[in-house]
């Protein structure tokens, strides 16, 4: 089959980013519909406590996605680099071994979640009023979460091997089906929050089927062959070393969200948790747009890094930074100046809407900086610099946000910020000043994370210098013929 990735070395960088990023952005936005539709329809059909219960499940799903990103992001980055070296057989081995890892992790986290469901929900901030909703949703959606990790892993590989539009269509098809099933199950069948869970699970099952079918088809450039299913420890290592950055980011994100929810409960209560949940629904859409642009950048950066094309590598980095920061600026403008129009989509009560408006101001003002930070993290992951990517990605959540969630609210307790942000009714919370401190913790950590990302980029400028070569990542005894070595094992 023809090498579908050859264009990554031949076409102009701007056109390549458009070709690869647009389908990735569309995929990310449409894929966000899975959770977004659940929240909208649950808010309209069930109520505020159900929204809060669904918000409690988000850290658990982030942990599941963390294992998916460990495999998916790592295998996509590695396969782009080796395709830049024209090593097709090695690329096929990465494909097969990534599937083995996906099934291994799925066999671990799905049963564990069922066994420890209630303690997990309690740890992530469930209250007696919300735990029933969260439990009902999770009991149904967990198999769908495994299918989600499988689908996102395979569609990332589909994109990296030269089929960005096909990856978009697979994810979009599942999302459209989810949109159709949500109102049917929630309103017509009157299944409540369980209907949203069934809609998500069925939709992702169909998407996973088409993802697997792509790599079975003889028309695919890289596909399943007998030799690719042989476990290789060095491939497992290479995948996980790169994938450890998004894995830790999602894992720490789940832990930080759990702590954030706990602090919101302490200073605000269930409505404060629900308000952050609906703001995060909008925030996640903009975040996924930025991640989609970066996903479009990664095959281009990885391929040119592997091929030793430093000039193209620098061009794609600079262009991606500009585009992601512009998207972040748009997110901030909409979220800060027009939050009420966005939040009303979720059917909140008037009280929750008032809370959500203030939350939007704090959580979205730094989105241009977030766009820059994420671009740097994703770029270093694409060029096999995992530890720089890890520090960059964890800085916002673990290094800065975690301690600030405890320190800043205590500082705000002694300042009358309620007089400044008078939109929120004081009587709604146990301690409104401390609640503003929880929100401000996110704003400050985003700013500091951007500063650290800039400093780390300055330390890695050598990757753009002519003559810099990407290191090999496999045993010396297996380094041999590449372009000609495409036969089946």
C-alpha positions as CSV (number, residue, x, y, z in Angstrom):
1,X,0.0,0.0,0.0
2,X,1.1,3.6,-0.6
3,X,2.6,5.5,2.3
4,X,-0.1,7.9,3.3
5,X,2.2,9.9,5.5
6,X,4.6,11.0,2.8
7,X,2.7,14.3,2.4
8,X,3.9,15.2,5.9
9,X,7.4,15.9,4.5
10,X,6.2,17.5,1.2
11,X,3.2,19.8,1.7
12,X,3.4,23.3,3.2
13,X,3.1,23.3,7.0
14,X,0.1,25.6,7.1
15,X,-1.9,23.4,4.7
16,X,-0.8,20.3,6.6
17,X,-2.0,21.7,10.0
18,X,-5.3,22.5,8.3
19,X,-5.6,19.0,6.8
20,X,-4.8,17.2,10.0
21,X,-6.1,19.6,12.7
22,X,-9.5,20.3,11.2
23,X,-10.7,16.6,11.4
24,X,-9.1,16.3,14.8
25,X,-10.9,19.4,16.1
26,X,-14.2,18.3,14.7
27,X,-13.6,14.9,16.3
28,X,-12.8,16.3,19.6
29,X,-15.8,18.8,19.6
30,X,-18.3,16.2,18.5
31,X,-16.8,13.6,20.9
32,X,-17.4,16.1,23.7
33,X,-21.1,15.8,22.8
34,X,-21.1,12.4,24.7
35,X,-20.8,14.2,28.1
36,X,-22.3,17.5,26.9
37,X,-25.5,15.9,25.8
38,X,-25.7,13.8,28.9
39,X,-25.5,17.0,31.0
40,X,-27.9,19.0,28.9
41,X,-30.6,16.3,28.8
42,X,-30.1,15.3,32.4
43,X,-30.4,18.9,33.5
44,X,-33.6,19.4,31.4
45,X,-35.1,16.1,32.3
46,X,-33.9,15.1,35.8
47,X,-32.7,18.2,37.7
48,X,-29.8,20.0,39.5
49,X,-28.9,17.1,41.9
50,X,-28.5,14.8,38.9
51,X,-26.2,17.3,37.2
52,X,-24.2,17.3,40.5
53,X,-24.2,13.5,40.6
54,X,-22.9,13.4,37.0
55,X,-20.2,15.9,37.9
56,X,-19.0,13.5,40.6
57,X,-18.4,10.8,38.0
58,X,-16.1,12.9,35.9
59,X,-12.9,12.2,37.9
60,X,-13.6,8.4,37.6
61,X,-14.0,8.8,33.8
62,X,-10.8,10.9,33.8
63,X,-9.0,8.0,35.4
64,X,-10.3,5.6,32.8
65,X,-9.3,8.1,30.0
66,X,-5.9,8.3,31.7
67,X,-5.2,4.7,30.9
68,X,-6.5,5.2,27.4
69,X,-4.3,8.2,26.9
70,X,-1.3,6.3,28.3
71,X,-1.6,3.9,25.4
72,X,-3.3,6.0,22.7
73,X,-1.1,9.1,22.9
74,X,2.1,7.1,23.4
75,X,1.4,4.8,20.4
76,X,0.3,7.6,18.1
77,X,3.4,9.6,18.8
78,X,5.7,6.6,18.4
79,X,4.1,5.5,15.2
80,X,4.5,9.0,13.7
81,X,8.2,9.0,14.5
82,X,8.9,5.6,13.1
83,X,6.9,6.3,9.9
84,X,9.2,9.3,9.5
85,X,12.0,6.8,9.4
86,X,10.1,4.6,6.8
87,X,10.0,1.7,9.2
88,X,6.6,0.2,8.4
89,X,7.2,-3.2,10.2
90,X,8.0,-1.4,13.4
91,X,4.8,0.7,13.0
92,X,2.7,-2.5,12.7
93,X,4.3,-3.8,15.9
94,X,3.4,-0.6,17.7
95,X,-0.2,-1.0,16.5
96,X,-0.6,-4.6,17.8
97,X,1.2,-4.0,21.1
98,X,-1.0,-0.9,21.7
99,X,-4.0,-3.1,21.5
100,X,-2.5,-5.6,23.9
101,X,-1.9,-2.8,26.4
102,X,-5.5,-1.5,26.0
103,X,-7.1,-4.8,26.7
104,X,-4.7,-5.4,29.7
105,X,-5.7,-2.1,31.3
106,X,-9.3,-2.6,30.6
107,X,-9.3,-6.0,32.3
108,X,-7.9,-4.1,35.4
109,X,-10.0,-0.9,35.8
110,X,-13.5,-2.1,34.8
111,X,-13.8,-4.9,37.5
112,X,-12.0,-2.7,40.1
113,X,-14.5,0.1,39.5
114,X,-17.5,-2.2,40.0
115,X,-16.0,-3.7,43.2
116,X,-15.2,-0.4,44.9
117,X,-17.9,1.8,43.4
118,X,-19.3,3.4,46.5
119,X,-16.0,4.2,48.2
120,X,-14.7,5.7,45.0
121,X,-17.8,7.9,44.6
122,X,-17.5,9.0,48.2
123,X,-13.8,9.9,47.8
124,X,-14.7,12.1,44.8
125,X,-17.2,14.2,46.7
126,X,-20.5,12.4,46.5
127,X,-23.1,13.5,49.1
128,X,-26.1,11.4,50.3
129,X,-28.2,13.4,47.9
130,X,-26.1,12.8,44.8
131,X,-24.5,9.4,45.2
132,X,-27.5,7.5,43.9
133,X,-27.4,9.4,40.6
134,X,-23.7,8.9,40.3
135,X,-23.9,5.2,41.1
136,X,-26.7,4.5,38.6
137,X,-24.8,6.3,35.8
138,X,-21.5,4.5,36.5
139,X,-22.9,1.0,36.8
140,X,-24.0,1.2,33.1
141,X,-21.4,3.4,31.6
142,X,-18.2,1.6,32.7
143,X,-18.1,-0.9,29.8
144,X,-18.6,2.0,27.6
145,X,-15.6,3.7,29.1
146,X,-13.4,0.8,28.1
147,X,-14.8,1.1,24.6
148,X,-14.1,4.8,24.7
149,X,-10.4,4.1,25.5
150,X,-10.2,1.6,22.7
151,X,-11.8,3.9,20.2
152,X,-9.7,6.9,21.0
153,X,-6.6,4.8,20.9
154,X,-7.4,3.4,17.4
155,X,-8.7,6.7,15.9
156,X,-5.5,8.4,17.1
157,X,-3.5,5.7,15.2
158,X,-5.8,6.0,12.2
159,X,-5.0,9.8,12.2
160,X,-1.3,9.2,12.7
161,X,-1.1,6.7,9.7
162,X,-2.6,9.2,7.3
163,X,-6.4,9.0,7.6
164,X,-7.4,12.1,9.6
165,X,-10.8,12.4,7.9
166,X,-11.7,8.8,8.6
167,X,-10.9,9.2,12.2
168,X,-13.2,12.2,12.4
169,X,-16.0,10.3,10.7
170,X,-15.8,7.3,13.1
171,X,-15.9,9.6,16.2
172,X,-18.6,11.9,14.7
173,X,-20.8,9.0,13.8
174,X,-20.9,7.7,17.4
175,X,-21.6,11.2,18.7
176,X,-24.5,11.8,16.4
177,X,-26.0,8.5,17.5
178,X,-25.5,9.6,21.1
179,X,-27.4,12.8,20.4
180,X,-30.3,10.8,18.9
181,X,-30.4,8.2,21.7
182,X,-30.2,10.6,24.7
183,X,-33.7,12.2,24.4
184,X,-35.2,8.9,23.3
185,X,-33.9,7.1,26.4
186,X,-34.3,9.9,28.9
187,X,-37.7,11.4,27.9
188,X,-39.5,8.8,25.8
189,X,-38.5,5.7,27.7
190,X,-38.2,7.7,31.0
191,X,-35.0,6.0,32.0
192,X,-33.5,9.2,33.6
193,X,-29.8,9.3,34.2
194,X,-29.6,5.6,33.2
195,X,-30.8,6.5,29.7
196,X,-27.9,8.9,29.3
197,X,-25.5,6.1,30.3
198,X,-27.0,3.6,27.9
199,X,-26.9,6.1,25.0
200,X,-23.1,6.7,25.6
201,X,-22.3,3.0,25.9
202,X,-24.2,2.0,22.8
203,X,-22.7,4.8,20.7
204,X,-19.2,4.1,21.7
205,X,-19.6,0.4,21.0
206,X,-20.5,1.1,17.4
207,X,-17.5,3.5,17.0
208,X,-15.1,0.9,18.4
209,X,-16.4,-1.6,15.8
210,X,-15.6,0.7,12.9
211,X,-12.2,1.6,14.4
212,X,-11.2,-2.1,14.6
213,X,-12.5,-2.7,11.1
214,X,-10.2,0.0,9.7
215,X,-7.1,-1.9,10.7
216,X,-8.5,-5.3,9.5
217,X,-9.2,-3.9,6.0
218,X,-6.5,-4.8,3.4
219,X,-6.9,-1.2,2.0
220,X,-5.3,0.3,5.1
221,X,-1.7,1.5,4.9
222,X,-0.8,0.0,8.3
223,X,-2.9,-2.9,9.5
224,X,-3.1,-5.9,11.8
225,X,-0.7,-8.7,10.8
226,X,0.4,-11.8,12.6
227,X,3.8,-10.4,13.7
228,X,2.3,-7.3,15.3
229,X,0.6,-9.3,18.1
230,X,3.9,-10.6,19.5
231,X,4.4,-8.8,22.8
232,X,7.6,-6.6,22.8
233,X,8.7,-5.2,26.1
234,X,10.6,-2.4,24.5
235,X,7.5,-1.3,22.5
236,X,5.5,-1.4,25.8
237,X,8.2,0.8,27.3
238,X,8.3,3.2,24.4
239,X,4.6,3.6,24.3
240,X,4.2,4.2,28.1
241,X,7.2,6.5,28.4
242,X,5.6,8.9,25.9
243,X,2.1,8.2,27.1
244,X,2.9,8.8,30.8
245,X,2.5,12.5,30.3
246,X,-1.2,12.6,29.4
247,X,-1.7,9.6,31.7
248,X,-0.4,11.5,34.7
249,X,-2.2,14.7,33.6
250,X,-5.6,12.8,33.5
251,X,-4.8,10.9,36.7
252,X,-3.7,13.9,38.6
253,X,-6.6,15.8,37.1
254,X,-9.0,13.3,38.6
255,X,-7.4,13.6,42.0
256,X,-7.4,17.4,41.8
257,X,-11.1,17.4,40.8
258,X,-11.9,15.2,43.7
259,X,-10.1,17.7,46.1
260,X,-11.7,20.6,44.3
261,X,-15.2,19.0,44.8
262,X,-14.4,18.5,48.5
263,X,-13.4,22.1,48.9
264,X,-16.5,23.3,47.0
265,X,-18.6,21.2,49.4
266,X,-16.9,22.7,52.4
267,X,-17.3,26.3,51.3
268,X,-20.4,26.1,49.0
269,X,-22.3,22.8,48.9
270,X,-23.9,20.7,46.2
271,X,-24.9,23.7,44.1
272,X,-21.3,25.0,44.0
273,X,-20.2,21.5,42.7
274,X,-22.9,21.5,40.0
275,X,-22.0,25.1,38.9
276,X,-18.4,24.2,38.3
277,X,-19.6,21.0,36.5
278,X,-21.6,23.0,34.0
279,X,-18.9,25.6,33.5
280,X,-16.5,22.7,32.9
281,X,-18.8,21.4,30.2
282,X,-18.2,24.5,28.2
283,X,-14.6,24.7,29.2
284,X,-14.0,21.1,28.0
285,X,-15.4,22.0,24.6
286,X,-12.8,24.8,24.2
287,X,-10.1,22.6,25.7
288,X,-10.9,19.8,23.2
289,X,-10.6,22.3,20.4
290,X,-7.1,23.1,21.5
291,X,-6.3,19.4,22.0
292,X,-7.7,18.7,18.5
293,X,-5.4,21.3,17.0
294,X,-2.5,19.7,18.9
295,X,-3.5,16.3,17.7
296,X,-3.3,17.6,14.2
297,X,0.1,18.9,14.9
298,X,1.5,15.8,16.5
299,X,1.8,13.5,13.4
300,X,3.4,16.4,11.5
301,X,5.8,17.2,14.3
302,X,6.6,13.5,15.0
303,X,7.2,12.6,11.4
304,X,9.5,15.6,10.7
305,X,11.3,15.0,14.0
306,X,11.9,11.4,13.1
307,X,13.0,12.4,9.6
308,X,15.4,15.1,10.9
309,X,13.5,18.1,9.3
310,X,14.2,20.7,11.9
311,X,12.9,23.7,9.9
312,X,9.5,22.1,9.4
313,X,9.5,21.1,13.1
314,X,10.0,24.7,14.1
315,X,7.4,26.0,11.7
316,X,4.7,23.6,12.9
317,X,5.4,24.5,16.6
318,X,5.1,28.2,16.1
319,X,2.0,28.0,14.0
320,X,0.3,25.7,16.5
321,X,1.1,28.0,19.4
322,X,-0.5,30.9,17.5
323,X,-3.7,29.0,16.6
324,X,-4.2,27.5,20.1
325,X,-3.7,30.9,21.8
326,X,-6.3,32.5,19.5
327,X,-8.7,29.7,20.4
328,X,-8.0,30.3,24.1
329,X,-8.6,34.0,23.6
330,X,-12.0,33.2,22.0
331,X,-12.9,30.9,24.9
332,X,-12.0,33.6,27.4
333,X,-14.1,36.3,25.7
334,X,-17.2,34.1,25.4
335,X,-16.9,32.7,28.9
336,X,-16.2,36.0,30.7
337,X,-18.5,38.4,28.8
338,X,-21.4,36.1,27.7
339,X,-21.5,33.2,30.3
340,X,-25.3,33.3,30.9
341,X,-26.1,32.3,27.4
342,X,-23.9,29.3,27.6
343,X,-25.0,28.2,31.0
344,X,-28.7,28.3,30.2
345,X,-28.2,25.4,27.8
346,X,-27.9,23.1,30.8
347,X,-31.2,24.1,32.4
348,X,-29.8,25.3,35.8
349,X,-31.9,26.9,38.4
350,X,-31.7,30.7,38.8
351,X,-29.4,30.2,41.8
352,X,-27.1,27.8,40.1
353,X,-27.0,30.1,37.1
354,X,-25.9,33.0,39.3
355,X,-23.1,30.9,40.8
356,X,-22.0,29.7,37.4
357,X,-21.6,33.2,36.0
358,X,-19.0,34.0,38.7
359,X,-17.3,30.6,38.2
360,X,-17.0,31.4,34.5
361,X,-15.1,34.6,35.2
362,X,-12.5,32.8,37.4
363,X,-12.1,29.6,35.4
364,X,-12.0,30.9,31.8
365,X,-10.0,34.2,32.0
366,X,-6.7,32.4,31.6
367,X,-7.6,30.3,28.6
368,X,-5.1,31.9,26.2
369,X,-2.3,30.9,28.7
370,X,-3.9,27.4,28.9
371,X,-3.7,27.2,25.1
372,X,0.0,27.9,25.2
373,X,0.7,25.5,28.0
374,X,-1.2,22.6,26.4
375,X,0.6,23.2,23.0
376,X,4.0,22.9,24.7
377,X,3.0,19.7,26.5
378,X,1.6,18.1,23.4
379,X,4.6,19.1,21.3
380,X,7.1,17.6,23.6
381,X,5.1,14.4,23.7
382,X,5.0,14.3,19.9
383,X,8.8,14.6,19.7
384,X,9.6,12.0,22.3
385,X,10.5,14.3,25.2
386,X,8.2,12.8,27.8
387,X,9.7,14.3,31.0
388,X,9.5,17.8,29.7
389,X,5.9,17.1,28.6
390,X,5.1,15.6,32.1
391,X,6.4,18.7,34.0
392,X,4.6,21.0,31.6
393,X,1.3,19.2,31.8
394,X,1.3,18.6,35.5
395,X,2.3,22.1,36.5
396,X,-1.2,23.6,36.3
397,X,-2.9,20.8,38.3
398,X,-0.4,19.2,40.6
399,X,2.5,21.6,41.1
400,X,0.4,24.7,41.5
401,X,-3.3,24.1,41.9
402,X,-3.2,21.4,44.5
403,X,-1.5,23.4,47.2
404,X,-3.5,26.6,46.3
405,X,-6.8,24.8,46.8
406,X,-5.9,24.7,50.5
407,X,-4.0,28.0,50.9
408,X,-5.9,30.6,48.8
409,X,-9.4,29.9,50.3
410,X,-8.0,30.5,53.8
411,X,-6.6,33.8,52.6
412,X,-9.9,34.9,51.0
413,X,-11.8,34.1,54.2
414,X,-10.4,37.3,55.7
415,X,-11.3,39.5,52.8
416,X,-14.8,40.7,51.9
417,X,-14.8,39.6,48.3
418,X,-18.6,39.1,48.5
419,X,-19.0,42.9,48.3
420,X,-16.9,42.9,45.1
421,X,-18.6,39.9,43.4
422,X,-22.1,40.6,44.6
423,X,-23.9,38.5,41.9
424,X,-23.9,35.4,44.2
425,X,-26.3,35.5,47.1
426,X,-24.4,35.3,50.4
427,X,-26.9,33.0,52.1
428,X,-26.4,30.3,49.5
429,X,-23.1,29.2,50.9
430,X,-21.5,28.2,54.2
431,X,-18.5,30.6,53.5
432,X,-18.8,32.6,50.2
433,X,-15.4,34.3,50.6
434,X,-13.7,31.0,50.9
435,X,-15.6,29.8,47.9
436,X,-14.2,32.7,45.8
437,X,-10.8,31.5,47.0
438,X,-11.4,28.1,45.6
439,X,-12.2,29.6,42.2
440,X,-9.2,32.0,42.3
441,X,-6.9,29.0,42.9
442,X,-7.6,27.8,39.4
443,X,-6.9,31.2,37.9
444,X,-3.6,31.7,39.6
445,X,-2.4,28.1,38.8
446,X,-3.2,28.5,35.1
447,X,-1.0,31.7,35.0
448,X,1.9,30.1,36.8
449,X,1.7,27.0,34.6
450,X,2.1,29.1,31.5
451,X,5.2,30.8,32.9
452,X,6.8,27.4,33.7
453,X,5.9,26.1,30.2
454,X,7.7,29.1,28.6
455,X,10.8,28.5,30.7
456,X,10.9,24.8,29.8
457,X,10.6,25.6,26.1
458,X,13.7,27.9,26.4
459,X,15.7,24.9,27.7
460,X,14.8,22.7,24.8
461,X,15.6,25.0,21.8
462,X,18.2,22.5,20.6
463,X,15.5,20.4,19.0
464,X,15.1,23.1,16.3
465,X,18.8,23.3,15.4
466,X,19.9,21.8,12.1
467,X,21.7,18.4,12.6
468,X,19.8,17.4,15.7
469,X,18.7,13.7,15.4
470,X,16.0,11.8,17.2
471,X,17.4,8.8,19.1
472,X,16.5,5.2,18.3
473,X,14.2,3.6,20.8
474,X,14.6,-0.2,20.2
475,X,17.2,-2.8,20.8
476,X,20.2,-2.6,18.6
477,X,19.8,-6.2,17.4
478,X,16.4,-5.3,15.8
479,X,17.6,-2.2,13.9
480,X,17.8,-3.3,10.3
481,X,16.2,-2.8,6.9
482,X,13.2,-0.5,7.1
483,X,11.4,0.5,3.9
484,X,11.9,-2.9,2.3
485,X,10.9,-4.8,5.5
486,X,7.1,-4.7,5.1
487,X,6.3,-8.4,4.6
488,X,4.0,-10.2,6.9
489,X,5.5,-12.3,9.7
